[in-house]
């Protein structure tokens, strides 16, 4: 019991240190105020990585990723997709908000583009940008690729892969890495097959890595489905990919 308590304190301390190293950035989409976060190495003319958080908005997993990316020599910016006053606090509310942007994908792409602009304003090199996203943010990473936004690569981490059947497949110019948990019930064989077809028809440079014995939120230490081994591998795969596309 004592070990569990000490571990909880350690995790909390690491989260607080990570949060303290981030600087708040206010920006907007028209009248809607947005509140992002940038790493403390802003302004240093480095490659940049935009982080798209999960369906409840900016969370500890996104903050931790930002701190880790800073240690790797990247400027990281965490996007605010929903905007001030719209952050959901329940799964039901999060589902509705995420569903709104999945349906209005153009609005989602616009919010991602605005965040990319903030990343470059923070000193990231505009020709060396990438996007990573978790869950709902993983869907956003794919929307970045579908919209051919100005990035060199995207990583979808346990993201929703599907899109509306009325949307046609189009060229995808950026490199794509999909990190998919094998036991994610939201990614059916039909959705996976459609995603592969979309990547091939778009002539994308793509890769899908499947993680065994892993459910949807396998990378989140606070989730009951956290898989430490597979989460560690997924992060190393992310860093390998970023090192390639942003070299």
N, C-alpha and C positions, 0 to 999 in steps of 0.2 A: 504493500500500500504506500509505503514511504517513497519507493522508487517511482511509482506512478505519479505521486504528488510532485516530486522533484522534476520529473520529466515535463509535467504540465507547466510548471514555473519556467522551465528552460524554453519551451515552445513559445510561451507568452512573451518572455523577454526578447526572444529573437524577432517576434512579430513587431514589438514596440520599437526595437532598434531599426528594423527595416522601415517602419512608418516614419521614424524620425529623420531618416536620410532622404525622404522625398519632400519635394516642394510643391505646394498647391499652385495650380495654374487656372485662372478663370478665362474662359472664352465663350463664344456664343454661336448659336444657329438662329439667326434672326433675333426674335425677342426672347428666345429660350436660353437662359444662362446654363453653361456647362462647366463642370469642375473636374479638371484632370489633375494628374500628378506626374512630376518629372523627377528623375534621379539627380543627385547633387553634382554630377559631372557635366551638367548642362553648360553649353557654350564652348566645349572643348574640341569641336570639329571632328567628331567620331561617327562611325556607323550608328544607325538608330534602329531601335525595335519598338514598334507600337504594340501594346498589350491590350487585348479586348477581353474584359472580364466576363464572368459567368452571369447567369440570369438575374441575380440580385444586385448587380452593379459592382463597384470597386470593393474588393474583398481582400482578405489576408493572403490568399494564394496569389493574386495579382501583385500585391505589394512585395511579397517574398520573391517572386519572379523578377520584379524590377530591380531589387537589390542584388540578386544573383547576376543579372545581366550587366549591371554596372561593374561588378567585379571582373567580368569577362571583357570589359573595354567597350561596352555599348552604352549609348544614351538611351534610356528607356522612358517611355511616356505611357501612362495608363489612361485610356480614353474614358470619357463619360458619355455613354450612349443615350441614357434616358433623360438627363438634365436635372437641374436643381428642383427639388420638390416632387420628383417622380420616382424616387428610389423605392422599390417594393420591399415589404418586410415579411411577407408570407409567400409560400410556394405558389398559392393560387394567384396572388397578385403578380408575382414574377412570371408565371406562365402566360398571363394575359399581356403583360408588357412585352415579353420576348416574342409572343405570337404576333403582336402588332407589327414589329419590325421585320419578322420573317415574311409577313404578308406584304408589307410595304418595303420591299428590299431596296428601292431607290433611296428612301429616307435613311435606311441603315447605311448604305454606301456613302451617302452625303455626310453622315456623322463621322464615319471612318475617315473620309477625306479631310474633314475639318481637323480631326485629331492628328492626321499625318502632317498637316500644315503647322500645327503647334509643335510637333516633334522637330521639324526643320527649323522653326523659329528658335527652338531650344539649342540649336547648334549642330544637330545631326546632319550628316552629309546627304543632300537630297538624292544623290545617285546611288546611295547605299542604305536603303531602307528595307525593312522586313516587318511582317505582322505575325504575331502569335495570338491565339485565342483559346479560351477554355469554355466548353459547354456552349452556351449561346454565343459566346465570343468565338468559339471554334467555327460556328456557322458564319460568323462575320468574317473570319479569315478567308473562308471560301467565297463569300460575297466580294471580298477585296479582289480575289482572282477573277471572278466572273465579271466584275466591273472594270477589269484591267486598270486598276488604280496604280500609281507610279511606285511600285515596290518590286524588289528582286526576288522575293520569296514569301510564302505564307505557310504557317504551321497551324493545323486544326487539331486541337487536343481534346479528345472525346467530344467533338462537336456534332451537331446535327448535320447530316450530309445531304439530306434531300432538298429538293426545290419543287415548286409548283409545276405540275405536268404541262401547263400551258406555256411555260418558258422554253424556248428552244436552246439547244446547245450552241455555243459560240466559241471563237478562238480564245484560248487562255495563254497569255504571254508570260506570266510569271511562273516560277517553280513552285510546286505544291508538295507539302508533306502532310499526310493525314495519319494521326496517331489514334488508332481505334481500339477500344477495349473489346475483347472477344465476346463478353457477355452483356454488352450494351443492348438492351431490348429495344431501344429506339432506332437502332440501325438494323433493319431486316435484311435478309439476303437480296430482296428485290431492290431496296434502296442502295445497297452496296453495288449491285450490278449496274444500276442506273448511274451511279457516281463514276464507276470505271468507264462506262460508255461515254459519259460527259467528258471525262479527262481525255480519252482517246480521240473523240470527235473534235475536241478543242485543240488537239495536237500539243497537249501540255507536257511538260517535263514533270512527271508526278511519281509519287511513291506512297504506298500505304503500308504501315507497320501495325500488326495486330498483336495485342498483349494478352497472353493467356491468363485465365483465372481472374479476370478483371471486369468489374462492372463499371457503370457510367462514370462515377466520380472517383476513379481509382487513383488520381494524382493528388487529391485534396487530403492532407493529413487530418483534417477535422471531420472527414466523412467516415461513416461506418464501413464503407466499401474501399477505404484506402488500402492500396497494395504497395507497400514500401519498396519492394524489389522492382516491380514493374514501373512504378513512378520514377525511380532512379534511372532506370534504363531509358524511359521516355524523355527525361530531361537531358540525358547525354545525347540522345538522338537529335533533340532540338538544337543543342549546342553545336553538334557536328554539322547539321544542316545550315545553321546561321553562319558558321565559320566558312562554309563553302560559298554561299550566295553573297556574303558581305565582305569577302576577302579583298 
